[in-house]
Amino acid sequence: MSEAMKLNRTAEMMHQIYGGQASEAEHADLLCDVLPVAAGALPFQTILPSLTSWLSSPKASLADACPNAGKPVIGAYSWSRSMELQQTLSILIAICAIIYFTWFRGPSMPSVVTETLDNEYDYIVVGAGSAGAVIASRLSEDVGSRILLLEAGGDYTTNASYHVPIQFFDLQKTSADWEYYTVPQKYSHQGMVEERSYWPRGRLLGGSSIFNSMQYTRGSRHDYDEWADMGCNGWSYEDVLPYFLKSEDMLIDDLKSSKYHNTGGYIGVSTGGVTPIADVYLKAGQEMGYKLNDYNGEIHQGWSPMQLTIRNGVRSSTSLEFLGRAKGRPNLHVGIHSLVTKIAFENKRATGVYAIRNGRKYFFKANKEVIVSAGAVNSPQLLMLSGIGPREHLEDLNIKVEADLPVGENLQDHMLIHMFSPITEDIGITRNKIDNWVTDLRYKMFGTGIKSIAGLDATSFFCTYDTKQKDCAADIQFMMYSGYMDENYLCFKDDVANAYLAPKPNLPGFSTVISLLDPRSVGTIRLKSDDPFEYPLIDPKYFSDNRDVDTYIKGIRLWEKYLATPAMKKIGATVNKMKLPFCKQHKFQSDDYWVCVVRHLAYTVYHPAGTCKMGRVDDPTSVVDPQLRVKGIKGLRVADASIMPNVISGNINAPVIMIGEKAADLIRGKVTVDHLKRKL
C-alpha cells in the first residue's frame, strides 16, 4: 500500500469514527486498524493483548508491546531497532487513546444545571453533596413532585480532574473547596500552622464525594444497632442494610454473590490492587495473624483489598451517578452558585429559602418541605442563621429564635496520622509514575493503573479493646497509601514538614495511615456572626479526652508489629523515618514519644459528623427525630452526616449516601427496599 493510500485509509477511518458512521461494536476495530494503516506495521489486533500487558507493567519497554520483537516487520527494520517506528507508534497510540477515551470509554457527563429557576417548588433540597444529590434524584422519580436542588458551588462537568481518582489532593484549596480551618487546638495539631486543622469540604455538585479518597466503607453493624438503642427506631443494621444495597453496584467478582452486596445500583464499587506493593500489604497483614475478609460483610476486623467508589477508573460520585441519571427530568431543577442564607418560617413551618444566586437575592417557596443536606458544617450553620439552635448563642447574635435546639453540639470526627516508611524496592507510587505518559495512556485507554485509585491500595480494621464478640466494632483503621509524601498539603509548620515528609520527590516508600474510629472527644460548631458569608467557628476539641490518645498508642503498637513482619522487612520498611526531632526529648518508641508524635501530626480524616444529632423526640441532646424532622418545626428535615448520633467506625461517604436513600423514602412516605432485605 502506498503512503498516499495509507493516509487516505486513515482519514477514512477517522471520518467513520468522528462522523458516527461506525457502530459502537465496530469502533474498537476501527481504532485498532488505524495503527497498522498509518505505520505499515502488524495488524493491531495481534499486538493489543501484549500492548495491554505492557501498559500494565511499569517496568516494561515499548518493545514488549510487540510479540514479534526483534523480527523484521517492515523491510529490514525490527521493533527493537527502529526508533522512528517506535516514536510513530507511540504517537499514534496516544492519539487513538485520546479519541477512544473522549468518544467511547469516557463516562457520559451531561450538565444537569438549570439556567432559569422557578419561584415555587414542592421540595427544596439545600446542598448537592453525598446525601443531597441522592435525595433530589430519588424525589424526582415521582413525576408529580417538583424539586429544586440548590448548590453553593459549581458544576461537576467543568473540570476533568474532579473525576480522576489520583487527583483528589489537587482539588484542595481550589474553587471547589470550602477550605475551612478550625480554631486553634489546645491538645493537638502542635505541628500545624497556628495549631489549626485544615478541613477541605466539597463545594460543587457532588460535594465531598468529588473530594474524598473513595473508600467504600459502611462501618460496623454495631454502629447502627447502637443508634437504634439510643432511640433511633428504624436505623438498626437490619434496617439500613437494604439502603446500602439499593445504591450499590458491586463490580468485584468475588463479592457479587454475597448477601452483603448488590449489583445494579447507581454507585460503582470496584477494587484497587494496581501496584505491586498492594500484595505486600495483605501478605504482611496475614503474617500479623489476621485473616483477609470483606470489611463490609460479616466480620469487620481484618485485612482486605480496598473497596472503592470507582467505575471503570472514574470517580463514582453522587453527582455523576445520581444527578447524571436524572438528566432530562422536567420536574428536577438544579441551581448552582446558589448560597442559601436563611430558611423562612410561618407559624413554625418552613415555607422556603432565601438564597444569593449569581450576585442576586432570591426567595424560593417550598409547598411541602425543605431538606437541609449541606453537611456537618454548613447544615448547623444554616439552621442557626435561621433561628434554630441554642437559645443563648442565638440571642447573643440578635437572631430570632424559632426553636431552642442543641444545633452545633456533638461534633465528632475521625483523625489520622501518616506513619511513613521509605522502602528499598520501587513498587509503589511516585510523582514521576503519575506524570508518566504510559500511566496516562493506560488510564485513558483502559481506566486502569495508578491514576485509577487515590493512592490507597489496602485497608484493615482492628479492635484494640478486650471483647468476646465475634464481630467487634473497630476502633483503629489502617489505610495503606502507596506513596511517600513530599509536598506539604496539610499546613505543617516548616520545620515539622522538613523533618517529617520525604526529603525529595519520587523516593520509594509508603504510608500506613492510622485512623482513630471511635473518638471520645466531642466538639462544637458556632456562628461567628449573623453574616451567612462568614465562616463558622469549628472547634473539634481533638484529644480533649485522653482515651483517644491511649487508643492511638495501641494503634501505633500494631503498626510496629506490622513493620516487623517478614513481608515488610523484605522491602526494607522500618520505623526509623518516624524518629523525629520535635519529639527528641522522649525516648524513641516509648509511650511518651508516640504521644508527642500524635499530638503534633494527627489531623482530620475529613469525617465530621453529629452536629444535628438524631434521637428520640424527648431526648434533649437531639435536633431531629428518627424521621429526620427538625423537632418543633414542620416541613423541615436534615439529612446528611450531621444527623449521626455517633460517627460510624469507618469512612463515612457510603453511610451518608445511605442516609440520603433512606431520607428519600421517609419524605416520599414509601418503602422501596423490601426486595433487598436480607436474612443475616
N, C-alpha and C positions, 0 to 999 in steps of 0.2 A: 504494500500500500504506500503510495507516495505521501510526502509530507502534506501536500495540499488536501489529499483525500482524508488524511488523519485529522487535520484541523476541521475540515467540513463535517466529518462524522462526529467529532467532539462537540462542535457548535450545534449540530442537530440534536445530540443527546441532551445538552444543556437546555435547548429550547423545549424539548419534551418535558424536562423536569420543571423548569420555570413556568412554562405555559400550562402546566396542569394536564397535559395530554397523557401522561403516564398514570396508571392506576397505582394505588398505594402498594399493592403487591409487587408491582413492577419496578418501583423507584430504586430499590436496593441494587437490583441487577444493572439498571442504567448507570448508577453511580459507580459501581464496580467496573463497568465496561469503559468508563471514561479513561481510566489509568492506562490500560494496555493500548488503547487507541492513540492517546496523546503521547505516550512514551515508547510505544512499539515493543512493549515487554510482554510478559506472560499474561494469560487471562487472569484477571484479578481474583476470580472465584477460587483459583487454585492456591493463591497465597493468602487469602483472607484469614483462614484459621491460624496460620503461622503468624500473620500480622497481629491478630488479636492476642495471641500468646506473647508476642514480642512487646506489645503495649502493656501487657500485664506485668512484665518484669522490668523493674527499674534499672537492672544491670545489663539488659540485652542490647546488642548493637543492631544497627539498621540491617546488616547482612543477615541477621537471624530471621528477618521477616520473610525471606525467600527460601523455599525448600530446595532450590537449585543453586544455593550459594556456591560460588566457585566454578560453576559450569557456564559455558557460553550460552547467552540468550539473545544477543544482538551482534551478529557477526563475530568479531574476535573479542568482544567485551564480555566481562563477567560481572556479577553483582559485587563481588568483593573488590574488583579492580576499578570499576567505573564510578569515580567520584561524581562525574557530571550526571550520570543516570541516577545516582543516589539523591543528589540535590533536587533533580527534576521530580523524582518520585515523592520526595518529602513535601515539596511544594504542592504537588497535585493531591496528595493525601490530605494535606491541611485544608486545601480549597474544598475538596469533597466533604471533609468532616464538617466544615462550617455550613455548607449547603445542607448536608444531612441533618445537622442539629437544628438549624434555623427552620427548615421546611418540614421535617418529618419527625425526628426524635424529640426535639424540644417540646416542652409542655405548651398547651394552649393557654395563653394568659390574656384573655379579653378583659378590658377595663369594665368594671361594673359601676362606675361612678355616674351619678345622675347630675346633670348640669343645672336644671331648674327644679327646685323643690316646691311642693305644695305647702299650704298653710296648716293643713289638718290631716291627721292620720289616726288609725286605731291604736297602734302601738308605736312607741318611740323607744329605741334601744340606744343608749349612750355608751359609746366605746365599741370599736370593731376589732377587739382583740381575740384571745383564745376562746372566750365564752361568748362575747357579743356577736361575733360573726356567725357562730353556730346558731344562736338564738334567732337572729334575724332571718337566716336561711330557713330554719325549720318553721318559723311562724309564717313565712311567705308561701309555704306549701298549702296553706289554706287560702284558696283563691278569693274568698270573701273578706279577708282581712287585708288592711293596707298598713304597711310597715315602713318606718323611716329609721335608718341606721345612720347615726352621726359619729364622725371620727375627727379628732382634732388634727391628726396628721394627714399624710398624703396617700397616693395610690401605690399599690404593691406592684404595678406593672411598669413603673418608670425606671427601675434600676435592676439589671440582671444580677447584681451581687446579692440582692435580697434572697435569691433562690439557690445560690451555690453554697453548699454546707460549709466548706472550709473557710469562707469569708466572713463568718459571723463576728469575729473580732473587729474586722474592718468597718463594721456598721456602727460601732460605738463612737459616741461624740460626733455624730452627724445629724442632719436634719430629721432623721428617723428615730432619734433617741431623745427622750425627755431629759436625760442627763441629770439625774437627781444626786444630791450629796446629803449625807446625814449630818446631824450636828456632831461636833467633836465627841469622841467616845472616851469614857473615863477608864475603862478596863480593857480596852482592845485597840487595835489599829495604831499601835505605838510606832510602827514603821511606815505609816502612811502620812502624806502631807496633811498637816493640820489635824491629824488623828481622825479624819473623816473617812467614811466609806462611800465610794462612788457606786451609784445604783443606776445602771443603764436600764431603761424601760422603753419598750417599743411604742413609737408614735407614728403609726401608719396603719392601713388596713392589714389586719392580721396581728397587730400589736406585738407582744413579745414572742409569739410563735414564729415571727420573722427573725427574731433576735437570739433565740436560745441555741443550745448545742444539741437539741433534737432527741435527747434520750427519752424513750417512751417507757415510763415507769408509773405504775398505779399506786405503789405503796403497799403496805401490809393490809390483809383483811382485818386485822385487829384495829387499825386506824378507824375504819368505818363502823365497826361494831362498837368502838368507844364513842363515836359520835352518837349512835343510837342510844347507848346507855346514858348519855348526857341529856337525853330528851329530844333528839333529832329523829323523830319517827319517820321511817321511810328512807333512811340513809345508812342502813346496815350494809355490810358487804354483799349480802344476798340481794339487797335492793338495788345497789348501784352497779353491780357487775353487768347486768344487761345493757346499761347505758354506755359502759366502756365498749362492750361488744358491738353496739349499734354503730359507733363511729369507726370501728377498726376494720382495716383491710390488711390482714396478715399476709405478708409476702415471703415469709421464711418457711420453706417447705416443711421442715421438721415440726413446726408448730401449727400448721394449718388445720390439722385434725384434732388438736387439743380442745377440750371442753372449756378451757380458759381463754380461747381465742376465737376469732371470727374472720370471715372474708366477705368482701362486698361492701364494706363501709367506705366512708369518704377519706379517712386518714390512712395513708400507706405506711406500713410498718415493715422495715427491712433490717438487715444486719450489716455490720462492717466487715472486719477481718481483712482489711485492704493492705495491711503492712505485715511483713514477716514477724515483727515483734508481737503482734496480736496473739499468735500461738504461744509465744513465750509467756505472756501474761497468764494465760489459762493453765499452762503446764505448771508454772510456779504456784498458782493457787491450789492446784491439786496436791502439789508437794507440801503445802501447808497443812493438808489434811481435810480440805473442803471438797465437796462434790460440785460438778458442773450441773446447773439446773436452769429452769425458767423462772426468773425472779418475778414474773407476772403470773405465775402458776400457783401450784400448791404450796411450795416452800419458798420463802423469801430469802433466807440466808444461803450464801454460797456464791460461787463464781459463775459468770455467764458471758457469752458474747453479747455485744450491745444489741438492744432493740431500739431502732431509730425511726423517727417520723420522716422518712425519706422514701420517695418513689422514683425509681429509675435515675437516681443521682440528684434529684431535685427536692428541695425542702418541701415537705408536705404540710404547708401552713394552713390555718383555718381560712385565710383569705382566698388562697388559690383553690382549696378543695371544697369549701362550703359556699363562699360567695361566687367563685367562678362557676360553679354548677347552677347557681341561681340566676346567672346572667340571662336577661331577657324576660324575667317575670315582671309584668307590668305593675304588680302590687308591692314591689320592693324598690324603694328609693334609697340610694346611698349617697350621703353628703360628706365630702372630705373638707379639710381645712375649716372645720366647724367645731369650735370650742364651746361646749355647753357650760354656761356660767352660773345658772341657777335653775332650780325646779320651782314651778309655780304651783300654788295650792289654793283651793277654795273649800272651806269647811272641812279641813283635814283630809282632803282628797287631792292627789296630784292631777293637775289639769294640763300640763305641758312643760316645755322647757324654753329658756332663753339661751341664745347662742350667738357668738360672734363668728360670722362666716364671711371670709374674704373681706374683712375690714368693716363689715356692717352688722348691726344688731338685728336679730330676728326672734320672733316668737313662733313656736310650733306647738299646735294644740294636740293633745292626746285624748281621744274619746274613751279609751279603755284603760291603758296602763302605760306607765313609764318604767322601763327596766334599766337600771344602772349597772353597767358591766365595764367600768372604767379601770378596774384593777385595784390592788390593795393600797395604793397611794391615792389615786385620783377619785375613787369611789367615796371614801370617807371625806376627802376634801370637798367634793361636790355636795354631799349631804350636809356637811357643816355650813358651807356657804349658803345653803338653802334653809337653814334653821333647824336641822336635825342633828343633835349632838349633845354633849354635856352642857347643861344649862349655864353653869358658872362661866365656862370658857366662852360660850357664845355671847353671853351678856357683857363680858369684858370687851368684846369686839363690836358691841352695839348691833348684834344680829338678832332679829326677832326669832324667838324660839317656837318652833312648830311641834317638836317632840323632844323631850329630855331623855336621850338615849346614850349609851356609852360608845358612841362612834369614835373611832381612832384609838380605842383601847385594844389590848390583846394582840399587839403587833408581834408576830413571830417570824423568824427567818432562819433558814439553814446557813451555816458558814462552811467555808472550805479553806484548805491550805495546800499549796503546791509543795510537795516533797520531791525535789529534783534529784535525778540520778544520771550523771554522764555515763556513757557506755562505750565499750571498745569496738562494737560492731555497728555499722551504719545501716540499721534495719528499721528505722523509724521514719519520721517526717522532718524535713528541713525546709527552709525557705527556698533554697535552690531547687529542691524537688518540686515544690508547689509551683514555682515560676517556670519550670522546665516545659519546653514546647511539647515533649512527649506526654507529660502529665496532662497538659491542656488538651491535646489531641485525643488522648484516651477518654477523657471526661466528655468531650463534645461528641465523640462518636458513639460511646457505649454507656456513658453515665456511671463510669466506674473509676477506681483509683483513689488517690488520697484527696482529691477535690470533692469526692462524693460523701465524705464524712466531715465532722467538725474537729477531727484530730483525736477524738475519744474512740478507743477500739476494744475495750473490755470493761467490765464492772463487777463489783462484788458487794455483798451486804453482810454485816456482822452484828451479832448481839453480844455486847461486851458485859452484860449483866447476867447473873445467875437466873436460870429459868428451866423449868421442866417441860415447857411447851415444845411440841414437835416443830411447830412453825412460830417463831417469835417475831416480834416487830423489831427490825434492825434499828440500832441507834448510831451506827457508823457505816458509811459507804465509801468504797474506793472507786474512783473513775480514772481509768488509765489513759493519760494523754500522751500521745506518741511523739512529742516534740520537746525540745529543751529551749524554753522561752528566753529570748534575749531582749525583747522590747518591753518597755515599761508602760504597758496598757493600764496598769492598775493604781497609778498615783503613789507608788512607793517614794519615800524620800531618796534623794540621790545616793547617799552613802549606803543605804539599805539595798537599793537596786544594784549598785555596783558590786556588792558582796554576794548578793543572792541570785541574781539572774546569770544567764550564760555570759561569759566574758566576751564572746564574739558570735556572729551569726553562723549557722549551719554546722554547729557541733552536734554530734550524735548523742542522744540522750532521751529521757522521758520523764514524766511527772506522775507520781501517784497523788491524785487529788483526793484528799481525805475530807469527807463531808460529815458534819455533825447533824444527825437526822432527828433527834429528839430534844430540841432546845428547851431549857427551863427558864432562860432569861426572856423576859417579856417587855416590850417597849410601847411607844405611843406615836401617833401622828396628830399634830395640832396645826391649826391655822396660824400663819404668821400675821395675817391681817385679813380684812374682808375683801381684799382685791383678788379676783379669780386668776389673775396673771402672776401673782406672787406665789412662789413655790412654798409648800407647807414645810413645817418643821418635823423632820423624821428623826426619831430617837429610838433605835432598836435596843439600846441598853445591853449591847453584846457583852457576854461574860459577867454580867452583874450577879449571876447565880454561879457560884464556884463549881457546882455539879457539872456544868458544861465543860469547864476546863478539865475536870477529872476524867470525863468521858473522852475528851480529846487525847489525853495522855494514853489511855487504853488503846485508842485507835493508832497512835504512833508506835506503841509497842507491837501491835500487829504488823505494822509496816516494817519494823526492824526484822521481825521473823520472816516476812515476805522476801526481803532482800537477802536473807541468809539462805534461801533455797538454792539447790544446785542449778536450776534454770537461770536464776538471776546472777549467780556467780559466774556462770559460763559466758555471759555477755558483759561482764565487768562492772555490774551495778554494785555500788556501795553506798553507805550512809554519809560518806565524808563530805559531800558537797553541802550538807546541812550543818557543817561546823562553821558557825557564823560569828563575826567579830562583835556584833552588837549584843551578844549574849555570853561573851567570853568570861564574864565574872562567875559563871556557873560551870561546873564540871560537865564536859560534853556527854550527852545522852543520859544525864541524871534527870529526875523528875523536874527539878527546878530549872534546868536548862530548857527542857521542852516547854515548860510553862512560859518561859521568856519568849521562845520562838513563836508559840501560838499567839501570845498577846501582841506580838509585833506584826505577824504576817497573815493571820486568818482574816478573811473578808467574806462578803456575801456570795452565796451561790445564785443570787437573783430569784429567791423564792419567798418574797414577803407574802404574808397571809394573815387572816384573822381579825382584821380591823373593823369589820361589820359582822360580828360573830352571830352565827345561827344557834338557836336554842329554844327552849320552851318559852311560851308566851309569858309565864310568870318568873322566868329567870332574869334577875336584874342585870346580869352581865351580857345579855344577848341584845342584838339590834334587830334581827329578822327572825321570823318563826320558821318551822321546818318547810313551809311552802314558799319561803324566801320573801315573804311580805314584811315590809317595814312596820314594826309594831306601832299602832296608834295612827297610822296613815293608810288611807285606802288608795288603791290604784298605783302603788309604788312597790317595786321589788328590787333587790340587789342580787346579782348572780355573777360571781367571779371568785377569785381566791380569797377575797376579803371575808367571805361567809364561813370559811373553815373554822370550826370551834378550836381544833388543834391542827397544826400543819402536819401533813401526812409524812410517812417515812420514806421519802424518795423525791425525785424530781416532780414538779407539780403541774407541768403542762398538760399531761394526759388527764389528771383529775379535774383540771379546770375545764377542759373540753367536755368531760363527763358532766360536770355541773351545768354547762350550757345545754347539753342534751336533755338532762332531767328537768331543768328550768323550763325549757320549751314545752314539755309535756304538762308541767304544772300550770303554765299560763294557758295552754290550749284546752286544759281540762280533759285530757285523754291519756291513755297508756299505749305507747307504740312499741313496747318491747316484750310483750307476752311471749312471743315466739323465740325470744333469746334467753329466757330464764332457764338456768341450768341446775341440775341436781348435783350438788357437790359432796 
